[in-house]
Amino acid sequence: MTELVAADIGGTHARFALARLDGAGNVVALNEPVVMRCAEHASLQMAWETFGTTIGRQLPRAAAIAVAGPVVGEELKLTNNPWVIRPAMVNKKLGVDAHVLVNDFEAVAYAVGACGEGAFQNICGPDVPLPDTGTISVLGPGTGLGVGLLVKRGGPDWQVLPTEGSHGDFSPVDSLEDAILAHFRRRFGRVSAERVISGPGLADIHAALAALEDRAIQPMDDKTLWSLAMSGEDSLAAAALDRFAQALGTFAGNIALAHGAGGVVIGGGLGARLADHLPRSGFAGRFAAKGRFETLMRSLPVKLITHPQPGLFGAAAAFGRKKR
């Protein structure tokens, strides 16, 4: 039995939990996470030490860390987080003997590979299990937008590939999205898919729609806007959320085509929050709207991973597979 610390470092929050692996590297236990705001800690090392103090015990000498950004080079600069991680220094800084570093949606893809079928909720397409062979696209919005790829060869034979697919250009599909894109371009110049289909993106969609409707809007933080949008209390915020869901559907379909996927799994902090909204939104129609490939797209199961901590579980699963 191996005990380790699993960490999921996002743009806004850092999550830590103790995990245990069996002799084959399978995750058999994941404790309740300790969640911290990244802005309240100067570095991964400082947050790590706070985690140890919080649980009141000496930490295991192994770490599985998922980070929101590409795991390449001597310095890892997180996409929406000022922390810098130097892989060569991780063992020394954290006081561990072994560690694994993975991209955050690489970790979610590991969770998809390691979880049983009971960990998924159908969003659209046939309500059938994910295929046991072929590729599965894993993606979802949070502070940013993540994309990973799971390659299954049957049973326990599978592999995860990290990607940065969310940083391709945003692609509008109608005149209203053309106008939304123009609004984003005036503010940011180049507009990636992540810029639009992520937590902060909703505010700019909201502002773009307000300008088109010639309506004044009151300044508010992202949390308040998302609450208004999800509740439907504010018609403009609800319209912005509808456009968000449609854009996510288009993007998910594009990624599935690019991956040659036999199934799609939605994750991310906002993915879980949208579990009830996506099935009744324009997501499914946009996902399938690929012209001559519409029949193919409608045949793909699209699911939401319902594990409460897929990043932590997946990071631990990645350690088990990479270190066995």
BAGU-630482 format. One record per atom (N, C-alpha, C): x, y, z. Coordinates in steps of 0.02 Angstrom, whole numbers, plus 50000, padded with zeros to 5 digits. Example, Ala and Ser with C-alpha at 12.3 -4.5 7.8 and 13.67 -1.06 7.14 Angstrom:
REM residues 2
506604971650390/506154977550390/506604983550390/506424988850354/506844994750357/506455000250394/
REM end
This chain:
REM residues 324
500434994050000/500005000050000/500445006250000/500295011049956/500665017349952/500215023049972/500455027350016/500085033450034/500435039350002/500035044049978/500315049949946/499855055849956/500115061749940/499695067749938/499515069049865/498865069549852/498625071549786/498455079049789/498655082649738/498535089849735/498265091649666/497775096149666/497475098549603/497515106149606/497975108949567/498125116049570/497805119549509/497275123249522/496935126749468/497105134149467/496715137849429/496825145049425/496595148749487/496075146149519/495785149549577/495905145749642/495825139149641/495875135149701/496425129749696/496705128149753/497155122449759/496835117449807/496805111149785/496495105849825/497025100649842/497015098449905/497485093449929/497095088049966/497315081749958/497005076249994/497505070550000/497445066650053/497835060550059/497495055050017/497905051049983/497645045449943/498055039249958/497735033449947/498095027049954/498015022949891/498555019749871/498565015349813/498715008249835/498415003449800/498584996449815/499224994549778/499424988249784/500044986049754/500064986449679/499484986549646/499444987049573/499404994249550/499404998949597/499375006049578/498675008849572/498165005149593/497485007549590/497315011749651/496935017049641/496735021349697/496185017749736/496325016549799/495835013049841/495525017549894/495815023449904/495535028149952/495755035249935/495295039949943/495455047049934/495085050749989/495465053850034/495165057450090/494815063750067/494435066650113/494105073050098/494635078350084/494535082450033/495045087350015/495045093450061/495625096550065/495695103250095/495755108050036/495325113050034/495295117649978/495545124450000/496005127349961/496285133949976/496225138449916/496195144849927/496225149749873/496955150849856/497125150149792/497825150949772/498085157949788/497655162949781/497865169849793/498075171049865/497895166549911/498065167449981/498715164050001/499065161149952/499705157749965/500205159649911/500825160649932/501335163249887/501595158149838/501525151649854/501835146549812/501515139849828/501665134849785/501445128049798/501735125549865/502365127049878/502685124749939/502325127550001/502135133949999/501795136850056/501105133750066/500745132450011/500095129250016/500165122150042/500685118650018/500825111750041/500935111650116/501335116250141/501475116550213/500835118150252/500415122450225/499775124050258/499335117850261/499335113850208/498945107650208/499185103050265/499845102250272/500105098050326/499895100550395/499915107150404/499705110150467/498965109050479/498575109650426/497845109050432/497635102050454/497955096850425/497745090050443/498125087550505/498635091350527/498955089850590/499365083450591/499705081850536/500125075950536/500675076750484/501185072550491/501725072650442/501465070050375/501645073450321/501395071550256/501785065650227/501455061550187/501815056050153/502375058650108/502835054350092/503415056450052/503315054749977/502705055749954/502545054849883/501995059849866/502025062449804/501545067549784/501325066349712/500685067449701/500385067349634/500065074149624/500315077949577/500115085049571/499855086349501/499235088749497/498945090949434/498955098549433/499175101449377/499245108649372/498895111249309/498615117249315/498245120249259/498735123649211/499045119649168/499525122249120/499935116549091/500305117949039/500725112649009/501295110649054/501415104149059/501955101549101/502565100349056/502885105849038/503445105648991/503975110749013/504605108649012/505155113349025/505375113349098/505855117749112/506145118149179/505725122249227/505295126449200/504835130449241/504125129649215/503675127949260/502965127349241/502605133649263/502355137349215/501975143349230/501235141849218/500855141949271/500155140049267/499765145249227/499245142849192/498895147049144/498545152949177/498205151849233/497825157249266/498015157849339/498655156849354/498885156549423/499615158949423/499815163549467/500495166249466/501035161549493/500855155849522/501355151249548/501795148649492/502435147749508/502915144649462/503165138249496/503155132749459/503375126349485/503975123949446/504515122249480/505115119649448/505155112149462/505015107949412/504975100749424/505595097849458/506185100349440/506805097549468/506855098949543/506475103849568/506515105749639/505935103049680/505465099749649/504855097749685/505015093149744/505415087949734/505565083349789/505865087049849/506345091449835/506675095049889/506205099949922/505835103749883/505395108949911/504835105949952/504565100349930/503995097349964/504185091850013/504825090050014/505045084850061/504785077950043/504795076349978/504555069749956/505115066049920/505025059549913/505515055349878/505305054049806/504675054649791/504425053249723/503815057649710/503755059949648/503175063849630/503005062849556/502395064449539/502165064649470/501825071349459/501985074649403/501665080949384/501275079749319/500645081549319/500235080749259/499825087049248/499635088249186/499165093549170/498485092049203/498105097249219/497485096249256/496985091949218/496915092949152/496445088749116/496745082149095/497395081649097/497705075049093/497485070949154/497465074249213/497245070849273/496515068849268/496085073149242/495385071349234/495305065449187/495715065349134/495695059649088/495925053149123/496415053649168/496605047749207/496015045549251/495645050349278/495055048549318/494535045049275/494435047449214/493955044249169/494155037049156/494815035949145/495055029149133/494995024649193/495075027449253/495095023349314/494405022349346/493935026749332/493275026249363/492845020949330/492385018249367/491885013649339/491325017449305/490895013849269/490365017049231/489875020849275/489845019149339/489395022649384/489595029749399/490185031849377/490425038649390/490245043549336/489775041749291/489605046149235/488855047149229/488675053249209/487975055049196/487905056849122/487405054049089/487325055449018/487075062549006/487385066048960/487185072848942/486785072848877/487035069348826/486685068748763/486985062848725/486675061148669/486885055248633/486615049048667/486775043148641/486505036948669/486745035848741/486285033548783/486465032348853/486755025348858/487375024648834/487725018248834/488405019348866/488745013948888/489405014848918/489895017848868/490395021148895/490945023648852/491285017648819/491535018648758/491845012948723/492465010348758/492585003848751/493165000748784/493785001048741/493705002948678/494275004048634/494175010448595/494725013548574/494685019748537/494835025748582/494675031648556/494835037848592/494225040948625/494335044048682/493815047648718/494085054648732/493715059748710/493905066648723/493665068648793/494095071948830/493935074148898/494045081748900/493535085548918/493595092848916/493105096048964/493225102348979/492745105749022/492995112549045/492515116849063/492685123649085/492725124249161/493165128749181/493225130749251/493495137849249/494015139349288/494345145749281/494625146449210/494845140849182/495045140549112/494625135349076/494895132549022/494555127248985/495075121848971/494935115748992/495425110348986/495225105248934/495735102048905/495615096648856/496135091248868/495915084948870/496355079148874/496105073748828/496505068648818/496335063248772/496485056548805/495985052248808/496065045448835/496045040548776/496565036448771/496605031348719/496515024548751/495975020948733/495815014548764/495955008948714/496285003748739/496454998048697/496114991648720/495644992348767/495284986548793/495474985148865/494974984648908/495094982948979/495554987849013/496064985349048/496514989749086/497054992949044/497054991648979/497584994448935/497345001048906/497565006448937/497395013048913/497945018048928/497925023648892/498445028748897/498125035648894/498425040348928/498175047248928/498675051848894/498425056248852/498845061248819/498605068148838/499055072448863/498845079348878/498805083448814/498385088548813/498355093048756/498245100148782/498335104948739/498155111948753/497645114248701/497165109748687/496675111048634/496245117148646/496175119348707/495745125148721/496045131748698/496685131648680/497005137948660/496995138948584/496635134648548/496485136048478/495985141748474/495895144448415/495465150348407/494725148648419/494365153348449/493645152748457/493315153248388/492835148748375/492515148648309/491765149848315/491535155948297/490815157448299/490455153848242/489815152448252/489435148748201/488815152548178/488675158548206/488115162548181/488275169948191/487825174248168/487955181448169/488005184148240/487615181248286/487655183648355/488345181948385/488595176048370/489265174448395/489805178348359/489675180348297/490135184948264/490195191448304/489625193948327/489625200148366/489955199148434/489835193348465/490165191748528/490925191448518/491135188248465/491855187848450/492145194848440/491785199148404/492035206048393/492145209548459/491675208548507/491745211548573/492385209048607/492495202548605/493095199748636/493735202348602/493715202948536/494305205248500/494485212448519/493985216648529/494125223548549/494485223748616/494335218948658/494635218948725/495295215248727/495345209548691/495915205048700/496355204348638/496135206448580/496505204948519/496335197948496/496815193348499/496665186448482/496205183348534/495735179148511/495245176148555/495275168548549/495495165248602/495505157948604/494835155248627/494725148848617/494115145748643/494075146548719/494635145948753/494645146648826/494425153548848/494585158548809/494415165348828/493655166248834/493275162548793/492545163148792/492225157848837/492455151648831/492115145948864/492475144348930/492435148948977/492735147949043/492365152449092/492485151449156/492125155449206/492135162849192/492725165949183/492745173149170/492425175149103/492385170449056/492115172048990/491385174048991/491005171449040/490295173049043/490175180549050/490605183949087/490515191149097/490575194949031/491045192848988/491115196248924/490555194448875/490315188248878/489725186548838/489135190948861/489055191548926/488525195748955/488585202948932/489195205648934/489305212548913/489165213448838/489365208548798/489245208948726/488505208948710/488125204648744/487405204448733/487065210848757/487315213648812/487035220048837/487135225548786/487725225748754/487855230848704/487395229948643/487295223748623/486865222448565/486135224248580/485925223348643/485235224948663/485165232148686/485735235848687/485745242748711/485465243148782/485705238648824/485485238448893/486065239848940/485935243748991/486455245249041/486495239449089/487095237749111/487175232449160/487575235149219/487425232449278/487775234449338/488405230249346/488965233349367/489565229349380/489435224049434/489685218049423/489615212749473/490185207849465/490335204049517/490865199149512/490605192849476/491085188549456/490895182649417/490425178049455/490535177449520/490115172949561/489395175149559/489275181749567/488595184349566/488275183349498/488655184649445/488385183849377/488195176549364/488625171949383/488475164849373/487855162749412/487775165349473/487175163749513/486545166249479/486565172449453/485995175249418/485835171149355/486355169249319/486265165449257/485965158649271/486215155149322/485985148449337/485265148549364/485095153649402/484425154049431/483905156349381/484115159649327/483645162349278/483305168749301/483525171549357/483205177649384/483295183649338/483845183849302/484005189449259/484015186949187/483605189749144/483535187249076/484165187949036/484535193349046/485145194349007/485685189449029/485745188349095/486235183449120/486045176449096/485405174849096/485185168249072/485335167448998/485245172748959/485405172448887/486155171448876/486565174548918/487285173648914/487475166448928/487145163448978/487275156448994/487065151848938/486505153348906/486295149348848/486825149548793/487095155448780/487615155948729/488255152348750/488405152548814/488985148948841/488905141448828/488315138748844/488195131648835/488225129648762/487965133948718/487995132548646/488715132548621/489095137548644/489805137848623/490195131748648/490035129548709/490355123548736/490175117448694/489545117048672/489335111548629/489715111448563/489775117348532/490155117848469/490875115648479/491185118248533/491885116648547/491975109148561/491535106248601/491585099048616/491525094948553/491075096848508/491015093348445/491635093948402/491925099948400/492545100948362/493115096548389/493175096248455/493705092248485/493585084848471/492955082648476/492805075548463/492985073648391/492845078048343/493035076748274/493795076548266/494135081248298/494865081448292/495195075248322/494895072748376/495165066848410/494935060248379/494445060548335/494145054348311/493825050548368/493495054148413/493255051248476/492655046748466/492625041548508/492045037248512/491605039148570/491805044148608/491415046648665/491735052948691/491355056748729/491585063048757/491395063348831/491845065848872/491695066748943/491825074048961/491335077148993/491385083949017/491585083949090/492085087949107/492305088649177/492385096049192/492845097649237/492955104549255/492485106949309/492685112049345/492285114649400/491595116949377/491565120149319/490915122449293/490525116749261/490875111749236/490525106049207/490055102949257/490295101749318/489875098949370/489305103549388/489435110049388/488915114849406/488365115149353/488545113549291/488075113849235/487725107149222/487805102349267/487545095549255/486805095549237/486405099449271/485685099549258/485515104049199/485935109149187/485785114049135/485955111449065/486515108049057/486745106148990/486235101848952/485925096748984/485465092548946/484865096348919/484675101948949/484095105748926/484285112248891/484915112948875/485175118948841/485265117348767/485575121948731/485725120748661/486365116848650/486655114048704/487295110548698/487255104748648/486745100448655/486715094448613/486645096148540/486215101048524/486125102848454/486755105548423/487115109648460/487745112348435/488275106948429/488295102348477/488785096948474/488705092948409/488085091648391/487955087348332/487965091048266/487925097748268/487845101648206/488495102048167/488695096448136/489315096148099/489185093948026/488635096347998/488495095147927/488435087847910/488855085547864/488825078647841/488985073647896/489275076047952/489455071548007/488945071648064/488365074648053/487875075148107/487645068348131/487535063648086/487335056948108/487855053748153/488485054448133/489035051848174/489035055148243/488965061848244/488995065448308/488425063348354/487835062148326/487275060148368/487355053048395/487815049248367/487935042448391/488425042048448/488745047748465/489265047748517/488955048948586/489115044748635/488905046348704/489295052148731/488945057048759/489265062748791/489055062648864/489545062148908/489405061148980/489755066349023/489505067149082/489805071249134/490115066649186/490735067849205/491025063849259/490765066549325/490485062149366/490165064249428/490585063049490/491195060349482/491635059649540/491735066549571/491675067149637/491705073849667/492385077249661/492915073449652/493585076349647/493975072849591/493775073649529/494125070049475/494855072049466/495015078349480/495715080549474/496165077049525/495945076649587/496335073349639/496365065849627/495785062849612/495765055649599/496205053949539/496155058149486/496545056849426/497295057849436/497485062849476/498195063749491/498475057649527/498095055149576/498315049149611/498355043149565/497855042549520/497865037049471/498465037649424/498645043749406/499225044849363/499865042549398/499925043949463/500505041649500/500535034049499/499955030849511/499935023649512/500155020449446/499955023549390/500125020649325/500835022349303/501065028449320/501725030549298/502285027549342/502135025949403/502655023649450/502645016049459/502175012549428/502135005349441/502695001649402/
REM end
